[in-house]
Amino acid sequence: MKPPAHRISAASRQAVRKVLDFIRRHDNFLVSGHVRSDGDALGSQLAFHHMLKKLGKKSHVVCDRGVLPDYAFLPGSESVGGDPSALHPPYQAVFTFDSGAWSRLERIAAALDRTAIKVVNVDHHASNERFGDLNWIDPSFSSTGEMVWSLVTAAGVRPDRAIALNIYTAVVTDTGRFAFSNTTPETFLNAAELAAHGARPSELTKLLYRQKTVDQLRFLAAVIGRIERAEGGRLAWVTVPRDLERSLGMAAGDTQEYIDLLMQLKETEIAILFREMDDPPRIKVSWRTTPGFDGIALARTYGGGGHPRASGASISGTLEEVTKRVVHEAVDLLRSGRRLSAREEAAISRM
């Protein structure tokens, strides 16, 4: 039996050529991503940064709020700037990764003169606003990290362990350890290649998922204790107020695992996490859904976006107000009996 071959759309092959041509014509780059960059956003930024260095380009990574503690092991993370004071303009161009809108760069976007800098926007979210001068958006990729891997291989760059570790982290975190519906045969092909270049799965599993302190487990227990459910368990949600973080002396960090816990409940069809932000009055809301429900539509109402199965938005209001409103909308959706058809599911996945 022949091994499966790589499959990348003609549109993405053309986009890769355009991106690489753009890189060849410029020398000094800012690399960024959405505020509080998660594994996919940060892994993509750092892998791309290492690629640029190998191509002899100047590269500087700055993302609002810097590196979350969970990802401090990533090669190059020690040099990542976390606020506008870390910027050193002028840059010829900025590459953004895993960011559905220019505003998702938050303070970094506000500090840059958008009219004086070229923007290349690379993302796998169907809801991306295509805000770049050059946009490469392809929801068929499991993660933005996979897209960066396509750039690395097409550029003829010799991958090293730093690139492999960063991209493997991007892929494994955004696929839920290869468990989410965005995992494809292409994902496994890329993961195998990354492992061959030094991304050891056992090592990364320990670094990503087996480094918790007792305080972190206590925080997790407190979050579990706050789970609420409705509609016979079809809807599950949890709130993470700042007071909880203060009382236990720690920040929630990357909250993906908390909402993933809700999806482990066998009845859950819609899961919602509400986190009170550091700069009130704003609440970070994350949705997870099972097939039949469009997470993008739930988030779009509030200017957010993401995937049909995973989406998010930042909503102004108190934790109580936002929770009441968003939970009410989810209950209404479940009671309506409206579910996406297979054709509608396929259509939104290609957006």
Solvent accessible surface area in square Angstrom, and as a share of the most:
residue,aa,sasa,rsa
1,M,239,1.07
2,K,177,0.75
3,P,111,0.70
4,P,87,0.55
5,A,79,0.62
6,H,87,0.39
7,R,210,0.77
8,I,46,0.24
9,S,57,0.37
10,A,67,0.52
11,A,76,0.59
12,S,3,0.02
13,R,113,0.41
14,Q,90,0.40
15,A,12,0.10
16,V,9,0.05
17,R,144,0.53
18,K,104,0.44
19,V,0,0.00
20,L,14,0.07
21,D,57,0.30
22,F,14,0.06
23,I,2,0.01
24,R,156,0.57
25,R,148,0.54
26,H,28,0.13
27,D,83,0.43
28,N,40,0.20
29,F,0,0.00
30,L,0,0.00
31,V,0,0.00
32,S,0,0.00
33,G,0,0.00
34,H,15,0.07
35,V,10,0.06
36,R,38,0.14
37,S,0,0.00
38,D,37,0.19
39,G,0,0.00
40,D,0,0.00
41,A,0,0.00
42,L,0,0.00
43,G,0,0.00
44,S,0,0.00
45,Q,0,0.00
46,L,0,0.00
47,A,0,0.00
48,F,0,0.00
49,H,21,0.10
50,H,37,0.17
51,M,0,0.00
52,L,0,0.00
53,K,105,0.45
54,K,94,0.40
55,L,65,0.32
56,G,67,0.64
57,K,28,0.12
58,K,137,0.58
59,S,14,0.09
60,H,41,0.18
61,V,3,0.02
62,V,0,0.00
63,C,0,0.00
64,D,0,0.00
65,R,95,0.35
66,G,7,0.07
67,V,39,0.23
68,L,21,0.11
69,P,111,0.70
70,D,60,0.31
71,Y,8,0.03
72,A,65,0.51
73,F,56,0.23
74,L,2,0.01
75,P,34,0.21
76,G,10,0.10
77,S,10,0.06
78,E,148,0.66
79,S,64,0.41
80,V,20,0.12
81,G,10,0.10
82,G,22,0.21
83,D,49,0.25
84,P,44,0.28
85,S,97,0.62
86,A,23,0.18
87,L,18,0.09
88,H,124,0.55
89,P,90,0.57
90,P,116,0.73
91,Y,18,0.07
92,Q,82,0.37
93,A,0,0.00
94,V,0,0.00
95,F,0,0.00
96,T,0,0.00
97,F,0,0.00
98,D,7,0.04
99,S,0,0.00
100,G,20,0.19
101,A,13,0.10
102,W,44,0.15
103,S,78,0.51
104,R,82,0.30
105,L,0,0.00
106,E,47,0.21
107,R,90,0.33
108,I,0,0.00
109,A,8,0.07
110,A,92,0.71
111,A,53,0.41
112,L,23,0.11
113,D,87,0.45
114,R,72,0.26
115,T,131,0.76
116,A,77,0.60
117,I,16,0.08
118,K,102,0.43
119,V,0,0.00
120,V,0,0.00
121,N,0,0.00
122,V,0,0.00
123,D,0,0.00
124,H,1,0.00
125,H,30,0.13
126,A,5,0.04
127,S,29,0.19
128,N,6,0.03
129,E,115,0.52
130,R,108,0.40
131,F,32,0.13
132,G,13,0.12
133,D,81,0.42
134,L,34,0.17
135,N,52,0.26
136,W,6,0.02
137,I,26,0.13
138,D,17,0.09
139,P,34,0.22
140,S,80,0.51
141,F,13,0.06
142,S,1,0.00
143,S,0,0.00
144,T,0,0.00
145,G,0,0.00
146,E,1,0.00
147,M,0,0.00
148,V,0,0.00
149,W,7,0.02
150,S,21,0.14
151,L,0,0.00
152,V,0,0.00
153,T,72,0.42
154,A,59,0.45
155,A,30,0.24
156,G,67,0.64
157,V,13,0.07
158,R,203,0.74
159,P,24,0.15
160,D,53,0.28
161,R,93,0.34
162,A,20,0.16
163,I,0,0.00
164,A,0,0.00
165,L,7,0.04
166,N,0,0.00
167,I,0,0.00
168,Y,13,0.05
169,T,0,0.00
170,A,0,0.00
171,V,0,0.00
172,V,12,0.07
173,T,12,0.07
174,D,25,0.13
175,T,0,0.00
176,G,17,0.16
177,R,132,0.48
178,F,49,0.20
179,A,81,0.63
180,F,72,0.30
181,S,89,0.57
182,N,39,0.20
183,T,27,0.16
184,T,42,0.24
185,P,99,0.63
186,E,32,0.14
187,T,0,0.00
188,F,111,0.46
189,L,37,0.19
190,N,6,0.03
191,A,10,0.08
192,A,64,0.50
193,E,56,0.25
194,L,0,0.00
195,A,38,0.29
196,A,87,0.68
197,H,72,0.32
198,G,16,0.16
199,A,0,0.00
200,R,126,0.46
201,P,66,0.42
202,S,89,0.58
203,E,48,0.22
204,L,1,0.01
205,T,38,0.22
206,K,117,0.50
207,L,51,0.25
208,L,27,0.13
209,Y,63,0.24
210,R,170,0.62
211,Q,97,0.43
212,K,85,0.36
213,T,78,0.45
214,V,95,0.54
215,D,75,0.39
216,Q,52,0.23
217,L,95,0.47
218,R,143,0.52
219,F,0,0.00
220,L,30,0.15
221,A,61,0.47
222,A,30,0.23
223,V,2,0.01
224,I,80,0.41
225,G,66,0.64
226,R,90,0.33
227,I,48,0.24
228,E,85,0.38
229,R,107,0.39
230,A,28,0.22
231,E,48,0.21
232,G,74,0.71
233,G,6,0.05
234,R,75,0.27
235,L,0,0.00
236,A,0,0.00
237,W,26,0.09
238,V,0,0.00
239,T,14,0.08
240,V,0,0.00
241,P,20,0.12
242,R,52,0.19
243,D,96,0.50
244,L,25,0.12
245,E,15,0.07
246,R,150,0.55
247,S,88,0.57
248,L,64,0.32
249,G,67,0.64
250,M,42,0.19
251,A,63,0.49
252,A,8,0.06
253,G,19,0.18
254,D,31,0.16
255,T,23,0.13
256,Q,48,0.21
257,E,62,0.28
258,Y,10,0.04
259,I,2,0.01
260,D,31,0.16
261,L,42,0.21
262,L,0,0.00
263,M,58,0.26
264,Q,133,0.59
265,L,57,0.28
266,K,187,0.79
267,E,69,0.31
268,T,7,0.04
269,E,33,0.15
270,I,0,0.00
271,A,0,0.00
272,I,0,0.00
273,L,1,0.01
274,F,0,0.00
275,R,20,0.07
276,E,35,0.16
277,M,11,0.05
278,D,82,0.43
279,D,52,0.27
280,P,68,0.43
281,P,89,0.56
282,R,53,0.19
283,I,2,0.01
284,K,52,0.22
285,V,0,0.00
286,S,14,0.09
287,W,2,0.01
288,R,34,0.12
289,T,5,0.03
290,T,34,0.20
291,P,89,0.56
292,G,6,0.05
293,F,4,0.02
294,D,19,0.10
295,G,0,0.00
296,I,1,0.00
297,A,45,0.35
298,L,23,0.12
299,A,0,0.00
300,R,121,0.44
301,T,97,0.57
302,Y,41,0.16
303,G,67,0.64
304,G,22,0.21
305,G,19,0.18
306,G,7,0.07
307,H,35,0.16
308,P,14,0.09
309,R,47,0.17
310,A,25,0.19
311,S,8,0.05
312,G,17,0.16
313,A,7,0.06
314,S,48,0.31
315,I,7,0.04
316,S,79,0.51
317,G,15,0.14
318,T,70,0.41
319,L,27,0.13
320,E,143,0.64
321,E,95,0.43
322,V,0,0.00
323,T,18,0.11
324,K,155,0.66
325,R,98,0.36
326,V,1,0.01
327,V,18,0.11
328,H,113,0.50
329,E,59,0.27
330,A,1,0.01
331,V,18,0.10
332,D,69,0.36
333,L,44,0.22
334,L,5,0.03
335,R,170,0.62
336,S,73,0.47
337,G,57,0.55
338,R,123,0.45
339,R,109,0.40
340,L,36,0.18
341,S,55,0.36
342,A,88,0.68
343,R,202,0.74
344,E,59,0.27
345,E,28,0.13
346,A,42,0.32
347,A,44,0.34
348,I,21,0.11
349,S,53,0.34
350,R,174,0.64
351,M,88,0.39
